[in-house]
Amino acid sequence: MSIIRTTFMTAYRAKWRPNYWDVLALVFVLAVIGLLAWNAKQMATPYEIGQVTPISLNPNVLPFYACRTVVRMLIAMAVSLLFTFIFGTWAAKSYRAERLIVPMIDVLQSVPILGFLSVTVAGFIGLFHGSMLGPECAAIFAIFTSQAWNMALGFYQTVKSVPTEVEEAALMYHLSPWQRFWRISVPFSMPGLLWNAMASMSAGWFYVVAAEAITVSNQQILLPGIGSYIATAIQAANMSAIVYAILTMFIVIIIYDQLLFRPLVAWSEKFKAEQQATEKTELPWVIHLFRRTRVVRLAGRQLARLFDAFVNIRVFRTKKVIIKKFSERKNSEWWWSIFWDIATIMLGVLASVFLAIYIFNNLSLAEINNVLVLGLITTLRVFILIIISSLIWVPIGVWIGLRPRAAQIAQPVAQILAAFPANLLYPFIVVFIVTYHLNPNIWLTPLMILGAQWYILFNVIAGTSTIPQDLLQVADNLGVVGWLRWKRFLLPTVFPYYVTGAITAAGGAWNASIVAEVASWGKVHLTASGLGAYISKYTMTGNFSHIALGIGMMCLLVLIANRLIWRPLYVYATNRFLLE
């Protein structure tokens, strides 16, 4: 209450009386707060296992469902941001943590969302017994798993690329690690982080059907939302309901793009490390609204002072350090490194042994060989689709990133296309395949990359937008044009960002295999041979030994691909092409 009282007393003394824009901004803020409070109340209603939640296909309830879905996604986004700040920074600042966290994120981003749900649903329901909070938390956690990994990898990559002279300047000013995080790491990573956040938000839409229409062990839990609305419409083969869901989803994406992401992207422009003035773009109407207010702007200044106090809090300031001899420090670091390596290896061996014992006690060798073959088929699909997507979206992403005005137009369009769930294409794909007697193994494959390809586009745009204007002007002055410009300047500059996007896209394609290799429309079911269809099949029946085998095989194949392909590419990109 003190900040509110201080704000209004200062405004009264300075004769900063509220104007019409203050009233409009206040109504807007109160509406958002009221919407969040109403959704929180709905999430805490009573619930028992086996209770059926009716999902109406009446289009009049879609605004209500849309609000519920958006709030779940925003909560998951907030948790993903916290996860990103903690583990992305830890991996970027600690070599020992990097060796453990980055491979774990690589594996976790490829674990299907159904794999997380099959393990966590029972735990959340038991934790919040008799309340809808159990299934709600399970759905939010599932959406979190579709958002967090991309953001964490992108943040880790940009924090690693902070120029050395900036870090040295921070040390000269005696900034503590806490201050360096908020004053250097976060601002430097902000443009790329926002583009990755947009890609992650769209990924949440892609998996919203699996998150809100939970089916585990032949038990279906439907949560009010657009995802469960789409699942019910597919089951009923109701084409008009599918069209209404598509329109609602597009409208919702445009609304939160206008209210949230577009103002944030415009705000993040001030964090670009530029020596030359960049091209000015039109500011969003939301920023113009708040700039015309009086009291709200004053409240914003008070919040900025609170944030400064939070960053400069005495508890996290640098304390006097006892300087050790170089030999003592080196010896201590060596012992810590040995201990960390042994602990990591033992943890990995114990987990592998436990999983192997569980699988071999419940499954035959023939079943394991069959799953290995299915995994190799899905692996081949993933890499073919990554190559095709790279050839298409890298040039387009570079072109958009070099033109801020084009980025403003492409931003909402790319978000809408990236958010398009594969399930919405089921009626068209199923009818097309059945009508022309096509092979599902071929024609269901493009659904895998439908959502994952956008990670490449968003990361390439983020990388291109960070190219300093003075470097572009130098290239123009030297007459570096055509293929030479791409080969020697543009492609090397965005290559570290592309590798991050390709790693995430590969993980997204693996994850999407569970909804891409199985398609349904009414009573017609099509299945392609692959690991995603295998996991989806046994998740529905609740056979945990087969689920564990499928997920374990997927993790093994992803680890091999990361070790042999992606990790060497990433190391080469950061060592060879990083701007310093």
C-alpha positions in Angstrom: 0.0 0.0 0.0 2.9 2.3 0.6 3.9 2.5 -3.1 0.3 3.3 -4.0 0.1 6.0 -1.4 3.5 7.4 -2.4 2.6 7.5 -6.1 -0.7 9.3 -5.6 0.8 11.8 -3.0 3.6 12.6 -5.4 1.1 13.0 -8.3 -1.0 15.3 -6.2 1.9 17.5 -5.2 3.2 17.7 -8.7 -0.3 18.4 -10.0 -0.1 15.2 -12.0 -3.9 14.6 -11.9 -5.3 11.5 -13.7 -6.4 12.1 -17.3 -8.6 10.1 -19.6 -5.8 7.8 -20.6 -5.1 6.9 -16.9 -8.7 5.8 -16.6 -8.5 3.7 -19.8 -5.2 2.1 -18.7 -6.6 1.4 -15.2 -9.7 -0.3 -16.7 -7.4 -2.4 -18.9 -5.1 -3.4 -16.0 -8.1 -4.2 -13.7 -9.7 -6.3 -16.4 -6.6 -8.4 -16.7 -6.3 -8.8 -12.9 -10.0 -9.7 -12.7 -9.6 -12.3 -15.5 -6.7 -14.0 -13.7 -8.6 -14.0 -10.4 -11.7 -15.6 -12.0 -9.6 -18.3 -13.7 -7.8 -19.0 -10.3 -11.2 -19.6 -8.7 -12.3 -22.0 -11.6 -9.1 -24.0 -11.2 -9.8 -24.8 -7.5 -13.2 -26.4 -8.0 -13.8 -29.9 -6.5 -12.8 -32.9 -8.6 -12.8 -36.7 -8.0 -11.1 -39.4 -10.2 -13.6 -40.7 -12.7 -15.7 -37.5 -12.7 -16.7 -36.6 -16.2 -16.3 -33.0 -17.2 -18.7 -32.2 -20.0 -17.2 -30.3 -23.0 -19.7 -28.5 -25.1 -19.1 -27.9 -28.8 -21.3 -24.8 -28.7 -19.2 -22.0 -30.1 -20.6 -19.6 -27.5 -18.5 -21.3 -24.8 -15.2 -20.8 -26.8 -14.4 -17.4 -25.2 -14.6 -19.1 -21.8 -12.5 -22.0 -22.9 -10.0 -19.6 -24.5 -9.5 -17.7 -21.3 -8.8 -21.0 -19.4 -6.3 -22.1 -21.9 -4.4 -18.8 -22.1 -4.1 -18.6 -18.3 -2.6 -22.1 -18.2 -0.1 -21.2 -20.9 0.9 -17.9 -19.2 1.5 -19.7 -15.9 3.6 -22.3 -17.7 5.4 -19.5 -19.5 6.2 -17.8 -16.1 7.6 -21.1 -14.7 9.5 -21.6 -17.9 11.1 -18.2 -17.5 12.1 -19.0 -14.0 13.6 -22.3 -15.1 15.4 -20.5 -17.9 17.0 -17.9 -15.7 18.2 -20.5 -13.1 19.4 -23.4 -15.3 20.4 -21.4 -18.4 22.6 -19.1 -16.3 24.0 -22.0 -14.3 25.0 -23.9 -17.4 26.5 -20.8 -19.0 28.6 -19.8 -16.0 29.8 -23.2 -14.8 31.6 -25.7 -17.0 30.8 -28.6 -14.7 27.1 -27.7 -14.7 27.1 -27.2 -18.5 28.3 -30.8 -19.0 25.3 -32.1 -17.1 22.5 -29.5 -17.8 22.8 -29.1 -21.5 22.7 -32.9 -22.3 19.8 -33.3 -19.9 17.8 -30.5 -21.7 18.6 -32.0 -25.0 17.1 -35.3 -23.9 14.2 -33.8 -22.0 13.0 -31.7 -25.0 12.7 -34.9 -27.0 10.7 -36.8 -24.3 7.1 -36.9 -25.6 4.5 -34.9 -23.6 2.6 -38.1 -23.1 5.6 -39.5 -21.4 5.6 -36.7 -18.8 1.8 -37.0 -18.4 1.9 -40.7 -17.8 4.3 -40.2 -14.9 3.0 -36.9 -13.3 -0.8 -37.1 -13.6 -1.2 -39.5 -10.7 1.3 -37.5 -8.5 -0.5 -34.2 -9.1 -3.9 -35.7 -8.5 -2.7 -37.3 -5.2 -1.0 -34.0 -4.1 -4.3 -32.0 -4.6 -6.8 -34.7 -3.7 -10.4 -33.8 -4.3 -9.5 -30.6 -6.2 -9.3 -29.7 -9.9 -5.9 -28.3 -9.1 -4.4 -31.8 -9.6 -5.4 -32.1 -13.3 -4.8 -28.4 -13.8 -1.2 -28.6 -12.5 -0.6 -31.7 -14.6 -1.8 -29.8 -17.7 0.3 -26.7 -16.8 3.4 -29.0 -16.3 2.8 -30.6 -19.7 2.6 -27.2 -21.4 5.8 -26.2 -19.4 7.6 -29.2 -20.9 6.8 -27.9 -24.4 8.1 -24.3 -23.6 11.0 -24.4 -21.2 13.7 -26.3 -23.1 13.8 -24.0 -26.1 14.0 -20.9 -23.9 16.7 -22.4 -21.6 18.9 -23.4 -24.6 18.5 -20.0 -26.3 19.3 -18.1 -23.1 22.3 -20.3 -22.4 23.6 -19.6 -25.9 23.3 -15.8 -25.6 24.7 -15.6 -22.1 27.7 -17.6 -23.4 28.1 -15.0 -26.2 28.3 -11.9 -24.0 31.4 -10.0 -25.1 34.5 -10.4 -23.0 35.1 -6.7 -22.7 31.6 -6.3 -21.2 32.3 -8.9 -18.5 35.7 -7.3 -17.8 34.0 -3.9 -17.4 31.5 -5.4 -14.9 34.4 -6.8 -12.9 36.1 -3.4 -12.9 32.9 -1.8 -11.5 32.8 -4.6 -8.8 29.4 -5.8 -9.8 28.3 -8.9 -7.9 27.1 -12.0 -9.8 23.5 -11.0 -8.9 24.0 -7.5 -10.4 25.8 -8.9 -13.5 22.9 -11.2 -14.1 20.3 -8.4 -14.1 22.4 -5.7 -15.7 24.3 -7.7 -18.3 23.1 -11.2 -19.0 19.3 -10.5 -19.1 19.5 -7.3 -21.1 22.0 -8.8 -23.6 19.8 -11.9 -24.0 16.5 -10.0 -24.1 15.9 -9.8 -27.9 16.6 -13.5 -28.5 14.8 -14.5 -25.3 11.6 -12.8 -26.5 11.7 -14.5 -29.9 12.3 -17.8 -28.2 9.4 -17.1 -25.8 7.1 -16.5 -28.8 8.2 -19.8 -30.3 7.7 -21.6 -27.0 4.2 -20.0 -26.5 3.3 -21.3 -30.0 4.7 -24.7 -29.1 2.3 -24.7 -26.1 -0.6 -24.2 -28.5 0.7 -27.1 -30.6 0.5 -29.6 -27.7 -2.5 -28.0 -26.0 -4.8 -30.9 -27.1 -2.6 -33.5 -25.4 -2.3 -31.3 -22.3 -6.0 -30.6 -21.8 -7.5 -33.9 -23.0 -5.4 -36.3 -20.8 -5.8 -40.0 -21.6 -3.7 -42.3 -19.4 -4.4 -45.9 -18.5 -7.8 -45.8 -20.3 -8.8 -42.9 -18.0 -9.7 -39.6 -19.8 -9.6 -36.3 -18.1 -11.0 -33.3 -20.0 -10.2 -29.8 -18.8 -12.3 -26.9 -20.0 -10.2 -25.3 -22.8 -9.6 -25.1 -26.5 -7.5 -28.2 -26.5 -10.3 -30.4 -25.0 -12.7 -28.7 -27.4 -10.6 -29.7 -30.4 -10.2 -33.3 -29.0 -14.0 -33.6 -28.6 -14.6 -32.2 -32.0 -12.2 -34.7 -33.6 -13.8 -37.5 -31.8 -17.3 -36.4 -33.0 -16.0 -35.6 -36.5 -17.6 -32.2 -36.2 -16.0 -30.0 -38.9 -17.8 -26.8 -38.0 -16.5 -27.1 -34.4 -12.9 -27.4 -35.8 -13.4 -24.3 -37.9 -14.7 -22.4 -34.8 -11.7 -23.6 -32.8 -9.2 -22.4 -35.5 -10.9 -18.9 -35.7 -10.8 -18.6 -31.9 -7.2 -19.6 -31.6 -6.2 -17.1 -34.3 -8.1 -14.3 -32.5 -6.5 -15.2 -29.2 -3.0 -15.3 -30.6 -3.5 -11.9 -32.3 -4.8 -10.4 -29.0 -1.9 -11.5 -26.8 0.5 -10.6 -29.6 -0.8 -7.0 -29.5 -1.0 -6.8 -25.7 2.1 -8.7 -24.7 4.7 -9.7 -27.3 4.6 -6.7 -29.6 5.2 -4.1 -26.8 7.9 -6.4 -25.3 9.7 -6.7 -28.6 9.6 -2.9 -29.1 10.9 -2.4 -25.5 13.7 -4.9 -26.1 15.1 -2.8 -29.0 16.9 -0.6 -26.5 19.0 -3.6 -25.3 20.7 -4.1 -28.6 24.5 -3.4 -28.6 24.6 -0.9 -31.4 27.0 1.9 -32.2 24.8 3.1 -35.1 21.2 4.1 -35.0 18.8 1.4 -36.1 15.8 1.8 -38.4 12.9 3.3 -36.4 9.7 1.4 -36.4 6.2 2.4 -35.3 5.6 1.8 -31.6 2.7 -0.5 -30.6 -0.5 1.2 -29.6 -0.2 -0.2 -26.0 3.0 1.7 -25.5 1.4 4.9 -26.8 -1.5 4.3 -24.4 0.7 4.1 -21.3 2.9 7.0 -22.5 -0.1 9.3 -22.6 -1.0 8.5 -19.0 0.2 10.5 -16.0 -0.4 8.6 -12.8 0.4 5.2 -14.4 3.7 6.5 -15.7 4.5 7.8 -12.2 3.7 4.3 -10.8 6.0 2.9 -13.4 8.8 5.0 -12.1 8.2 3.8 -8.6 8.3 0.2 -9.8 11.6 0.9 -11.6 13.0 2.2 -8.3 11.8 -1.0 -6.6 13.5 -3.1 -9.3 16.8 -1.1 -8.8 16.6 -1.8 -5.1 15.9 -5.5 -5.8 19.0 -5.7 -8.1 21.2 -3.8 -5.7 20.0 -5.6 -2.6 22.7 -5.8 0.0 22.4 -9.5 0.6 23.7 -10.3 -2.9 26.4 -7.8 -3.1 30.0 -8.9 -3.5 31.8 -9.6 -0.2 35.4 -9.4 0.5 37.1 -12.5 -0.9 40.1 -14.1 0.7 42.6 -14.5 -2.1 44.1 -18.0 -2.3 47.4 -19.0 -3.8 47.1 -20.1 -7.4 48.3 -23.6 -6.6 45.7 -24.0 -3.8 42.9 -22.7 -6.0 43.9 -25.0 -8.9 44.2 -28.0 -6.5 40.7 -27.3 -5.1 39.1 -26.9 -8.5 40.7 -30.2 -9.6 39.2 -32.1 -6.7 35.8 -30.5 -7.3 36.0 -31.5 -11.0 36.9 -35.1 -10.1 34.1 -35.3 -7.6 31.5 -33.8 -10.0 32.6 -36.2 -12.8 32.3 -39.2 -10.6 29.0 -38.2 -9.2 27.6 -37.6 -12.7 28.9 -40.9 -14.0 27.5 -42.8 -11.0 24.1 -41.1 -11.4 24.0 -42.0 -15.1 25.1 -45.6 -14.5 22.5 -46.1 -11.7 19.7 -44.7 -13.8 20.7 -46.8 -16.8 21.0 -50.0 -14.7 17.6 -49.4 -13.1 15.9 -48.8 -16.5 17.7 -51.8 -18.1 16.6 -54.1 -15.2 13.0 -52.9 -15.4 12.8 -53.3 -19.1 14.5 -56.7 -19.3 12.3 -58.1 -16.5 9.1 -57.1 -18.3 10.0 -57.3 -22.0 11.6 -59.7 -24.5 14.7 -59.1 -26.6 12.6 -59.3 -29.8 10.4 -56.4 -28.5 13.5 -54.3 -27.8 14.8 -54.9 -31.3 11.5 -54.0 -32.8 11.5 -50.7 -30.8 15.1 -50.0 -32.0 14.0 -50.4 -35.6 11.0 -48.1 -35.0 13.3 -45.5 -33.4 15.6 -45.6 -36.4 12.7 -45.0 -38.7 11.6 -41.9 -36.7 15.2 -40.7 -36.6 15.4 -40.8 -40.4 12.2 -38.8 -40.6 13.5 -36.2 -38.1 16.8 -35.5 -40.0 15.2 -35.4 -43.4 12.6 -32.8 -42.1 15.3 -30.7 -40.4 17.3 -30.5 -43.6 14.2 -29.4 -45.6 13.1 -26.9 -43.0 16.6 -25.4 -42.8 16.8 -24.9 -46.6 13.4 -23.1 -46.5 13.5 -21.0 -43.3 17.2 -19.9 -42.9 17.1 -17.5 -45.9 13.6 -16.3 -45.0 14.7 -15.7 -41.3 17.7 -13.7 -42.3 15.7 -11.6 -44.7 13.1 -10.8 -42.0 15.7 -10.2 -39.3 17.5 -7.6 -41.4 14.2 -5.6 -41.9 12.5 -4.5 -38.6 9.4 -3.4 -40.4 9.1 -6.9 -42.1 9.6 -8.4 -38.6 6.7 -6.5 -37.3 4.4 -8.0 -39.9 6.0 -11.5 -39.8 5.8 -11.7 -36.0 2.1 -12.4 -35.6 1.9 -14.4 -38.8 4.7 -16.7 -37.7 3.1 -17.1 -34.2 -0.2 -18.1 -35.7 1.4 -20.7 -38.1 3.7 -22.0 -35.3 0.7 -22.4 -33.0 -1.3 -24.4 -35.4 -1.9 -27.8 -33.7 -1.3 -30.9 -35.9 -4.6 -32.3 -34.7 -6.5 -29.6 -36.6 -5.2 -31.0 -39.9 -6.4 -34.6 -39.0 -9.7 -34.3 -40.9 -8.0 -33.0 -44.1 -5.0 -35.5 -43.9 -7.2 -38.5 -43.1 -9.7 -37.8 -45.8 -6.9 -37.1 -48.3 -5.0 -40.3 -47.5 -8.1 -42.5 -47.4 -9.6 -41.0 -50.6 -6.4 -41.5 -52.7 -5.2 -44.7 -50.9 -1.9 -43.1 -49.9 0.8 -44.5 -47.7 0.5 -43.1 -44.1 4.2 -43.7 -43.5 5.0 -41.0 -46.0 2.0 -38.6 -45.8 1.8 -38.3 -42.0 5.5 -37.4 -41.8 5.1 -33.7 -42.6 3.0 -33.3 -39.4 6.1 -33.9 -37.3 7.8 -30.7 -38.5 4.6 -28.6 -38.5 5.4 -27.1 -35.1 9.1 -27.8 -34.8 10.2 -25.9 -38.0 9.4 -22.5 -36.4 12.2 -22.9 -33.8 14.6 -22.6 -36.7 12.9 -19.5 -38.1 12.6 -17.7 -34.7 16.2 -18.4 -33.7 17.5 -17.3 -37.1 15.5 -14.0 -36.9 16.8 -13.5 -33.3 20.4 -14.0 -34.5 20.0 -11.8 -37.5 18.5 -9.0 -35.4 21.5 -8.9 -33.2 23.9 -8.1 -36.1 25.3 -4.6 -35.4 24.5 -2.0 -37.9 28.1 -0.9 -38.2 29.0 -4.4 -39.5 26.3 -4.2 -42.1 27.5 -0.8 -43.2 31.1 -2.1 -43.4 29.9 -5.0 -45.6 28.1 -2.5 -47.8 31.1 -0.2 -48.1 33.3 -3.1 -49.1 30.9 -4.2 -51.8 30.3 -7.7 -50.2 27.1 -8.7 -52.0 25.4 -11.8 -53.4 26.6 -15.3 -52.4 29.8 -13.9 -51.0 27.8 -11.8 -48.5 25.9 -14.9 -47.4 28.9 -17.2 -47.3 31.3 -14.9 -45.5 29.1 -12.7 -43.4 25.4 -13.5 -42.9 25.5 -17.3 -42.5 28.5 -17.4 -40.2 26.9 -14.7 -38.0 23.6 -16.5 -37.5 25.1 -20.0 -37.4 25.3 -20.3 -33.6 21.6 -19.3 -33.4 20.7 -21.7 -36.2 22.4 -24.6 -34.4 20.4 -23.8 -31.2 17.2 -23.6 -33.3 18.0 -26.9 -35.1 18.7 -28.7 -31.8 15.4 -27.5 -30.4 13.6 -28.3 -33.7 14.9 -31.8 -33.7 13.7 -32.3 -30.1 10.3 -30.8 -31.1 10.1 -33.1 -34.1 10.8 -36.1 -31.8 8.1 -34.8 -29.4 5.6 -34.2 -32.2 6.0 -37.8 -33.4 3.4 -38.9 -30.8 0.7 -36.8 -32.5 2.1 -37.0 -36.1 2.4 -40.8 -36.5 -1.2 -41.4 -35.3 -4.1 -39.5 -36.9 -7.8 -39.9 -36.2 -11.0 -38.5 -37.5 -14.2 -39.9 -36.1 -14.0 -43.7 -36.4 -11.1 -43.6 -38.9 -7.6 -44.2 -37.4 -4.3 -44.0 -39.4 -1.0 -45.1 -38.0 2.6 -44.7 -39.4 5.4 -47.0 -38.3 7.6 -45.2 -35.8 8.5 -44.7 -32.1 5.9 -42.0 -31.6 3.0 -44.2 -32.6 4.5 -47.0 -30.3 4.6 -44.6 -27.3 1.1 -43.2 -28.1 -0.4 -46.7 -28.3 0.9 -47.9 -25.0 0.2 -44.6 -23.2 -3.5 -45.0 -24.0 -3.5 -48.5 -22.5 -1.3 -47.7 -19.5 1.4 -50.3 -20.2 4.3 -48.6 -18.3 7.0 -51.1 -19.3 6.4 -50.4 -23.0 6.2 -46.7 -22.3 9.5 -46.8 -20.5 11.1 -48.8 -23.3 9.9 -46.3 -25.9 11.0 -43.3 -24.0 14.3 -44.9 -23.1 15.0 -45.8 -26.7 14.1 -42.2 -27.8 16.4 -40.7 -25.2 19.3 -43.0 -26.2 18.9 -42.1 -29.9 18.7 -38.4 -29.1 21.9 -38.6 -26.9 23.8 -40.4 -29.7 22.6 -37.7 -32.3 23.6 -34.9 -29.9 27.0 -36.4 -29.2 27.9 -37.2 -32.8 26.2 -34.3 -34.6 24.7 -31.4 -32.6 27.3 -30.9 -29.9 30.3 -30.8 -32.3 28.4 -28.4 -34.5 27.5 -26.1 -31.5 31.1 -26.1 -30.2 32.4 -25.3 -33.7 29.8 -22.5 -34.1 30.6 -20.8 -30.8 34.4 -21.1 -31.2 34.5 -20.1 -34.9 31.7 -17.6 -35.5 30.9 -16.0 -32.2 30.9 -12.2 -32.4 33.3 -10.7 -29.8 
